[in-house]
């Protein structure tokens, strides 16, 4: 993904496809910085972690190591 990841659902999908690490798109940091400053940027990783946790629960996985290609549906 050349532009980085901006949504937590994409992080879950990338990990399910075998990715070991993901980059966060710069928009995910610049918008909070412009709106609320440094404090907003510092809270962003915690928010993403919560969203990722909520994203993997419906897959039946309790940890990020749990999702795999079998958990994905492609139209």
Secondary structure, DSSP 8 states (H G I E B T S, - for coil): -TT-B-SHHHHHHHHHTT-S---B-THHHHHHHHHH-HHHHHHHHHHHHHHHHHHHHTTT-SSTTT--GGG----
